[in-house]
Amino acid sequence: MLVKHKISVDEKKVDKDEMLNYVKPKPNRKFLGFYTRLYFYYAFENSEGKFGSWMRDIVGEQPALYDELSIKKNEEQLRLFMNEQGYYNAQVSSHVKFRGRHDKKVTAYYDIVSGDLFTINAVSYQIQDSSIAKILDRTQNSAKVKTGKPFAIGLLQEEQERIVTICNNFGYYAFGKDNVAFAADTTHGPDSVSLVIMVKKTNENSLKRHRVNQVKIDQNYKPKANQPPRRRDEPQESSPEIQKATFVKDETLRQANFIDTGRLYSKFRVERTQRIMSSYPLFSFVNVEFTESQKQTDKDTVNLDCAINITPTQRQSINIDVEGTNTSGDWGAELNTSYINRNLFHGAEYFNLKLKLAGEYNNVLKTENENIKWFNSLEYGVSADFTTPKFLLPFVREKYNKRFRAKTNCHVEYNYLQTPDYTRPTTELNFGYIWYGKRFFTYNLNPIDFSYIRYYDISERFNNFINSKNYYKYSFEDYMLYCNNFSVTYYNKRKYETRNYQYLRLSAETSGNLMYLYCKATDKERNENGKYETFNLPFAQYIKGEADFRYYNVLSTKTMLVYRVFGGISIPYLNSDGLGIPSLKKFYAGGANSMRAWESRSLGLGSNIDTTNSFKYYLGDIKLEFNIESRFHLIGFVDGAVFVDVGNIWSFGDDELNGAEFHLNNFYKDLAVGTGFGLRFDFSFLILRCDLGTKVREAFPIENTNSHIIWGNRKLTTDDFNLSIGIGYPF
């Protein structure tokens, strides 16, 4: 049985992971070190029933058997691969080794001597159409094939695709890969090539520009084999013609449609139209088709009729879920009802109304002399979400909604929880906008972000409980927030491209400023601490900023290095001066997505050593973190990662705790360092992540030493290791 292919090549630039895709047969996959799928294949090899056939053919996997002829074919495939990379004198040899019991396991080894790399020493063009020649001349900066580049087949294919895409976006609808050809001359010197890129005519219309004659939008399209042909004799319109059975308003479709009558065909505009319309919850299927118009007015230009076919989904739905629970004798019941409307005002608005009613009898909450009751904890709530694909602002013209692909979001929620130990009402109101700027930029503005939570009717035993540890204290905290926040995100990753990319997110948030000005202008009375209150709670007033930068260095299709820098600061003032900001707005370090060698919220503050609390729960006003992670493929659906995390949190303007305050001249001394190894299980629909981190450097000196380094200065304990599990990548 063939168990492994091993490839060695003298040229480090060649991707060995990609070369493995060219060798056959593929070795059988293992799960936890065992050939599980191979076992299922043999177990059901002779089965004739449906279940047995399914286990053999779907769950199982045929054995990968060693064949000398296949190894020779792999030599030729690897030689062709090297040719495609520009190594036309590459030499490939192979040998096999037998091992295991009775020498039944075979490993195939391939040794590759790459030889000299052929490079391009000159590039010229032969273009039959002068307009295309001018277009390609203006776009030379994006050319893939240039002097000094390797003469690689993959590079020529990228250049071919680039030229086709550019021509498609400049009106050449019938232009395809067949219109681009290459001629190479290798007589000008050793290992060098003079390349000629030819753009030629393949049919009557391939080098003609195509113009959109009319656009028809069918909002009730039913994709069937016997769909009647569309009429082509309708009169031309300057805007898309929408059939009378309208599901969505004309202006909503216009702002999503970038295929304009009278304009030259553009593949980019077609894909953008299809992408935006497909994002509307009401539309389950969007297809764009073009046909040549019966009426042609210009011999040098071809007129096209465009049909945008839309299949709508169910406009309204109601869901009712009833659940019953019984955990260790604690019984409960919950009723959840939701109403969804995917086209509330016929403008592709999405509306979701949820109602919740729940009850539970919890023995822990049982009080003395309690009467018999079904539930001792009751909760009810209502929430509503509304989204519309435009700016909900007065005097905003339709062209801005179309240009920025704007969305307006609104969320309202009220929840009321009553237990024998406390009563807790919560209220949330969020109103904001999302829009897209130039390529890769996303903007998010929330002028209204209101949150309110209050605990009252607190029993004595519960009061003692929440004051026993900071974790409980911060988990059951009253707060009143009148926030405004704004963020801008830059993310330049392109689909299907293995190139380096970056991520940058900048955000700013303030709270309480307008309310403070209102209270001061109306001469509102302050409480005994000199703070303004609304709804019997002092409202928070602060400013907060964050910056998150990530650089993804793609080394191969399955290997990359990721660098991350994060910084954040929050400053309370005026109505929060002396009180600090609410805990949910503070920073913390540790956990699955931060300093992974520490448990969540167990690192900090600064170099302060907490000797009073055995339970660690630290929150700060300033955070700095630096991460490096190497990601690579291991086997099957399992990837690996090695990481280093550096960072900490500090307080701002608070010297109550020794070493906790941030100082610019020596903050670097307080940085903790952790490292570790992780596994990522890629199930395609989600990525399950397990990271084992270990502490390397503490933020404070090790006891009885002047060093912060743990290894070699004290014994390692279980607290120096942390296993974290998460969904998706940490950054």
N, C-alpha and C positions, 0 to 999 in steps of 0.2 A: 504494500500500500504506500502510495506517495504521500508523505506527511508534511513536506516543506520544500519551498523553492528559496534558494539563497543566491543573491546577485552581488557581485563585487565589480566595481568599475573604477578605473583610475582617475576619472574626471568627476570632481566633487559637485560640479554644477548640475549634473544629470540627476533627475529625480528617480531614485530607485523604487519608491512607492508606486509611482506611475508605471514603471517598467513591469511591475508584478501583474498589472492588468493585461499584459500581453502574453503571459505564459499559461499553459493549460496542461493537465486539468487543475482546477482549484483544489487545494487540499481540504479535507473535511474539517468543518468547524468544530471547535470545542466549546463546552459550557462548563465552567468551574473545573477545567482540567480533564473533562471526560468527553468522549465522542458520543454525546447523547443522541444526536440526530441519526448518526450511523447505527446506533443500537435500535432505534425505532424502525429503521429501514429493514434490518435483518429480522426483527421481531415480527414484522407484518409482510415479509417479502412474498409469501405465497398466498396472501389473503385475497379473496375475490369479492368480498362484501364492500359496501360503500364506506363503512367506518374504517375497515382495514386498509382499503385503497387510499383513503384520505390520510391516514397515519403514515403510510409508506411514502406517498408521493408529495404530500404537503409538509407534514411534520418531519418525516424522515429525510435522509439524504443519501444518495447513491455513493458507494465507496469510490475514492479517487485512486485508481489503480496505476501502477508504474507501467509505462510503455516507452521503449527505447525510441520508437519512431516519433512519439510526441516530444521527447526531449530535443531531437534534431529539428523538429518544426519550431520549437521554442527558440533555438539558436537563430533561425532565419527571421523570426518575428522580432527578436531583440536587435538583430542587425538592421532590420528595416526601421525600427524605432530610432536607433542611433542615426541613421540616414536622415530621418525626419527632423532630428535636432541639429543637423548640419555636419555630422561626423560621417563622411562618405567613405572613409578608409578604415572604419571600425572592424575589429576582429573579435569574434565571439567563440569561445570554447566552453565545453561542459564536461562534467563528470558526476558520478553518483556515488553515494555511500550507503551501505546497508547496515542496519543496526537493529537492536531489539531481539526478542526471542526468535530464533530460527532465521534471523536477518530478514524479517518480513516488512520492516519499515525502511522507506527509502527517502533520502534527502538529495535533491538535485542542486548542484552548484554550477553557476554560470560566471565565467571570468571574461571581462570585457576590456579590451585595450582600445581606447577611443580613437587614437590617431589625431591628425590635425583637424582643426575646426575650419570649415569653409566659411568665408565672410564675404559680404557684399561690398565691392569697391566702387560701384557706380550704379545709379538708378536713373532710368529714362522712361518716357511715356510715349505711347502711340494711341491717340484718342481720335476717333472718327467724328465726334460731335464737339464743336467749339464751345458750346455752353457748358457741357460737362467738364471740358478742360479747364475753363475758368473757375468752376466750382471746386474742383480738386486742387487747383492751385491756391485758392483761398483757405483751404483746410489742410495744408501741408503740415501744420504743427501737430496734428493728431495722427500722422502717418505712422504705421507700425514698421514699415520697411524703409530703412535708411542706410546710408553709407556707414560701414563699420559693424552693422548688425550681422548676426549669424544667418547663413543661407539655410533656414530651417523651414520645413513644410508647414509646421504649425504657425510660424510667423506669417507666411504667405497666405494662409487661410484667414488669419486675423485681418490682414490687409484687404483681402477680398471681401470679407464681411463688412469692413469699414466703408469701402467704396460703395457697396450695394446699399448700405443703410443711408449714407449721405445722399445718394441719388434718389432713393425712395422718399427721403424727406424734402427733396427739391422738385417734386412733381413727376418723377420717372416711375410711374406705377408698375410698368411691365419690365423694369430693369431687374435682373437677377444675377446669380453667380455665373451663369453661362456667358454673361457679357464681359466678364473680367478674365483675362488669361495672362500667363507669365511666360517669358522666354529668357533662358539663361545662357550666357556665353562664358565658358571656362577656359578660353584660349589666351586670356590676357595675363596669366601668371599662375603660379602654384597656389592652390587653396584659396583662390579668389574668384568671384563671380561678378560679371556685368549683367544686371537684371533689367529687362524691359517689361513694363506693365502695359498691357494692351486693353483698351476698351473698344469692343467691337459690336456691330449690329448682328443680332441673331434672328430677328423677325421684323415685320413692318413697323411695329409700334414700340419696340424695345428701347429705342433712343428718342422717343417722342415724349414730350411733357403731357401729363394728364390733368385736366381741370374738372372740379366738381360742378356738375350742371344742376343737380337738385338733390335734396336730402329729404327722405321720407322716414318718419319715426312711427313704428307700429308698436303700441304699448300692449297689445293683446295678441302677441305672436304665439302661435302654438306649433312647435316644431314637429311636423308630421311628414311622412313620406309622400302623402297625397296632397300636400299643401298647394293650392292653386297658384299659378304664376302671377306675379305682380304686373299690373298695367304700367306701360311706359309712356302713355299718351296724356298723362295729367299735365296741366299747365305748370310752368316753372314758377317757383316762389323765391323771394329773396331771403326767406328764413325757412327753417324746417317745417314741413307740413305734418301736422299731428292729427291723427284720425279722431273722429268725433267721440268715440268711446274713451275719453281721456281719464286716465288714472291720476296723472300728475300734471300740475299747471304748466303752461307753455314756458313761462319765464324760468321755472326750475330746470326744465330740460335744456333750455337755451344756455344756461350758465354751466351745464355739464357737457355740452356739445361743442367741440372745437373743430368740427368739420363744417366749414363755412361754404355756402354756395358762391361760386365765382372764383374761389381761391384754388391754387395748385394743390394737387394731392400731396399729403404729408403723412408718412407712416407714423411719425411721432404723435401727430394730432389724433390719428385714429386710435392708437393704443391708449392715449391719455383719456379720450372720450370713453372708451370701453372700460378703463380702469375706474374712473370716477362714477359712471353710472352703475357699475357692478357693486360699488360700495354702498349704494342705497339699500337699506334693508328690504324695501318693497320688491326689488328686482332680483329674481332668482337666476335669470339668464339674459345676457346681453351679447348680441352678435352683430357685427358690422360687415355688410357685403357690398361689393361694387360690381356694376355691369356697365358695358359701353352703351352710351345713349344712342337712340335711333337717329337723333338729329345731331349731325356733326357740321360745325360751321367753319372750321379752320383746318387746313390740310396738315399743318405742323403741330397741332394740338388735338388730343383726343378728349372728348367730353365723357364724364362718368356720372352715372346715377348711383346714389348712395342709399342703401336701405339699412336703418338701424332697427333691428328686431329685438323687442324686449318681451320677456315672459315674466309676468308678475307672480309673486307668491301670495299667500293668504294675507289679506289686509289686516284683519282683526283676529285675535285669539284670546281665550280665557283659560287659565290653568288653575286647578284647585288641587292642593296636596294636603293630605291628612296623615299625620305620623303619630305613632304611639311608641313610648320608650319605657323600659324597665331596666335600670342599672343598679345592681346590688340592693334591690328593694326600693329604690327611688323611682317612682313612676311619673310619667308625664305625657302630655298630649300637645300637639301643635297643628294649627291650621294656617296654611299659606295660600293666599289667593292673588293672582296677578292678571291684569288686563293689559294687552299689548295692541297698539294701533300703529301700523307702519306707514301711515299716510294720513295723519290727523287732520290737517287743513289742506290736503291735496297739494302739498309742496314737498313731499318726501320726508315729512317730519316723523320722528320716531318718539312714541310716548309709551311709557311703562309705569303702570300704577300697581303697587304691591300693598297688600294688607296682611298683617300677622297677628295671630292670637295664640298664646301659649300658656300652659299651666304646668306646674311641677310640684310634686310633694317630695321635698328633700329632708331626710331624717336629720341631717346636720343642722338644719334651720329650725328644728322642732323646739318649741318653748315649753316651759313648765305650765302645767294646768291648761294645756292647749285643748280646745274643743275639737271633736272629730270633724275633719274637713277633707274635701277631695284634693285641694292644692293649697300649699302654703306660700307659693311663689307664682305671681301672675305677671305676664308681659303682653303688651299689645303695641302695635306700631303701624305706621303708614308711611310710605315713601313714594315719590314720583320722580321720574327721569324724563327729560324732554330734550331732544336734539333736532336741530334744523340745519340744512346745508346752506346757511347764509349768515351774514352779520345781522343780528337783531338790534339795529341802531337806526335812529331817524336820519333821513337824508343820505343814506348810503346807496349809491347807484348800483345797478345790476352788474356793471362791468367789473366792479371791485370784488364782488362775490365770485365771479368767474375767474378773475386774474389770480386771486389768492386762495381759491378753493376753501372758502371760509366755512366754519361750523360754529354754531352757538349751542352751548350745553347749559342745562339747568337741572339742579338736583335739590329736592326738598325732602326732609325726613324728620319724623317725630317718633320717639320711642318712650314708653313708660314702663318701668319695672318696679314692682312692689314685692318686698320680702318681709319677713318678721324682723329683720335686722336693719333694713334701710329702704328708702324709696328713692328712685333715680330716674328723673326725666331727662331726656337728651333731645336737642334740636340742632339740625344742620340745614344750612342754606348755601348753595353754591351756584354762582352764575358767572359764565366766562366764555371766552372765544378761543378757537384754535384756527390758525391759518398758516399757509405755506408761502414762503418767499422764494428767492432764487434757489437754484438746485441745492438740495441737501439741507435746507434750513426749515425748521418748524418753530412756530411761535405760539405761546400759550399765555393768555391774559385772563386773570380772574379778578375783576373789580370788586366782587362780593364773594366773600368766603367766611361765613358766619358759623360758629360752633358754640354750643352751650351745653354744659353738663353740671348737674347739681345733685349732691347727696344730702338728704335730710331724714328726720325721724330715725336717727342712728341709735341703735341699742348700745348699752354699755359694753357688752362683750365684743361687739363688732368694732367699737371705738378702740378698745384695747388691742384688738387684732391688727388693725391697720397702722397703729402706732408702734407695733413691735419690730417692724422692719421697713427699710426704705422702699423695698420693692412693693409692698402692700400699700404704703403711703402714697407712692406715685401712681399706683394702679387705680386708686379710688380718690382721685383728686378733682376738686371743683375747678372749672375754668370758664371764662367768657372771652371769646376771640372775635374781633372784627378785622379780618385779614384782607389784604390786597396783595396779590403776587403776580409775578411775571417771570417767564423763562424762555430762553432761546436755545434750541438744540441744533447742532450741526453733526450730521452722520452721512458720510460719503461712501458707504459700502454699496457696491453694485452687484446685482444678481449675476450668477454664473461667471464671475470674474475672480481669478486668484491673484489679486494684487493687494498691496498694503492699503489700509484705510484707517480713518480716525473718527473719534466720537468726542464731542465737546458739548457740555451742558452748563449754562450759566443761569442762575436763578436769584431772584431777590424777593423778599417778602417783608411787609410792614403790617403792624396791627395797632388799632386803637387811636390812630392819629386824628381822624375825622371826628370820632366820638369824643376825644379829649377836647378838641376845639369847640365842639357843640356844648359840652358841659361847662367849659370856661366862659363861652359867650353868653350862656343863659344863667350864669352864676349859680350853678347847681351845687348843692350842699355836699361837702366831703364827709367821709366816715371818720371814725376816731383815729385812724392811721393817716389821715390826710389824703385819701385816695377817692377818686370818683367811682360810683357804683352804678350798674344797670342790672335790673332784676335781682337786686340784693347781693350782687357779686362784683368785686373790683375787676374791671376788664384789663386784659393784658395789653401792654404797649412796648413794642420792641421793633428792631430791624434785624433782618437775617439775610445772609448771603451765602451762596454755595457755588463752587466750581468743580467740575468733574471732567477730567480729560483722560482719554484712553487711546493708545496707539496699538494697532494690530499689525504685527510684522509677519506676513504670510511667507513661510519658508517653502512650503509645498502644499499639495492638496489636503494633506492630513497632519501638517505640522505648522505651528505658529508660536510666536512669542507675543505676549500681551503686556503692555506697560500701562500703569494707571496712576494718576495723581489726583487726590481729592483734598479740597480745603473748604472749611466752612466756619462761619462766625455768627454769633447772635448776641445782640447788645440790648439789654432792657434799659428803659429810661422813663422819666416822668411818672406815669401812673404805675409802672412796674419797678421803679427805682427802689432798691432795697428788698424787693420781693422776688426778683428773678422772673424768668419766663416759665410758662407751663412745661411740665416734663416732656409732653409729647412733641414739643418743638426743640428740645435740647438734642445734643449729639451723644452718641455712645460708640464704644469700640468693642470688638469681639463678636463672635458668632459666625454664621455660615457665609456672610457676604462682607465681612470686615477682617479684623485681625483674627485669623482662624485658629491660632494656637491658644486663644483665650475664649472662654465661654462668653455668651452675649452679655454685654454691659458689665463685665468683670475687670476691665482694664481702665486705669486712671485713678485719680485725676493727677496729671503731671507726674512728679516724683514722690507724691504723698504716699506714705505707708499707713494703711488703715489697720490699727491694732485693736479697735473696739468692736468691730462687727465681723462675725464669722461668715455672714452672708454678704456677698459682694454685689452691689448694684450701684453703678456710678454713671452720672450724666454730666455733661460739660457744655460750656458755651463756645468752645473753639475745638476744632478737630483738624488734624493733618494726617494723611495716610498715603503711603507709596506702596505699590504692589507690582511684582513681576511674576508672570506665570508662563511656563512652557507647557504647551498642549501638544499631545502626540497620540497617534493611534497605537493601540496594543494588539487587540485581536478581536475579530468579529465585530460585535456592536459595543465593545468596551474601549474607551479612550483613557489615557492617563494624563496626569498633570503634576508638575513640580513647581512649587511656589515659594516666594519670600514676601512677607508682609512687614512693613515698617510704619509705625504711627503711634498716636496717643490722643487723648482729649485733655483740655485744660479749662479752668474757670477764667472768667473775665472780670477784673476789678474786684476780686474777692480774695482777701488774704487770710481768711479764717482758718483754712487748712494749709499747713506748712508744705510748700512745694507744689501746690495745686494751681497757682496762678501762672498765666502765660507771660513769658518775657522773651522778647525778640532776640536778645543777645545770647541767650543760652538755652533756648527751647530744644535744640538738637540733642542736648544731654538727656532729655526726658523721653526720647524716642525708644519704644520697645520694638524688638525684632522677633519674628517667628518664621518658621519654615515648615515645609511638610510635603506630603504626597497625596494625590487624590485620584479617584476613579470616576469616570463619567459613563453611565450606561445610556446609550442613545437608542431609545425605542421609537424613533422617528416622530411620534406624536408628543413626546416629552423627553427631557433629559434628566435622569436621576443622578445626583452628585453626592459623593462621599469624600470628605477631606479629613485627613488626619494631620493635625498641626502640632508642632512642638515648640516650646519657648526656647529662644536662644539668648536674648538680652532682655533684662528687666528694665523698667523705667527708673528704678532706684538702685543704689548700690547694694550688692549682696552683703548680708550680715557678716561682720568681722572682716570685710575686705573693702577695697576701694574700687572694685570692678563691678560692672553691670552684667558681665557675661556669666551665664548660669553654668555651662559645661566646664567642669574642672574646678569650680569654686564652691559648689555644694552638691549634695546628692539630688538626683532626679527623683521626683515623686509623681504620683498620678495626676496631680494638679498641673504638671508641666506638659501634659498632653491633652488634646481636645479633639474629639470626633464630632464633626458637624455634617448634617445631611440637609440637602436643599434640592430645589427644582430649578433647572436651568443653570446657566453659567453665573459665577459671582459678579462678573463685569464683562 
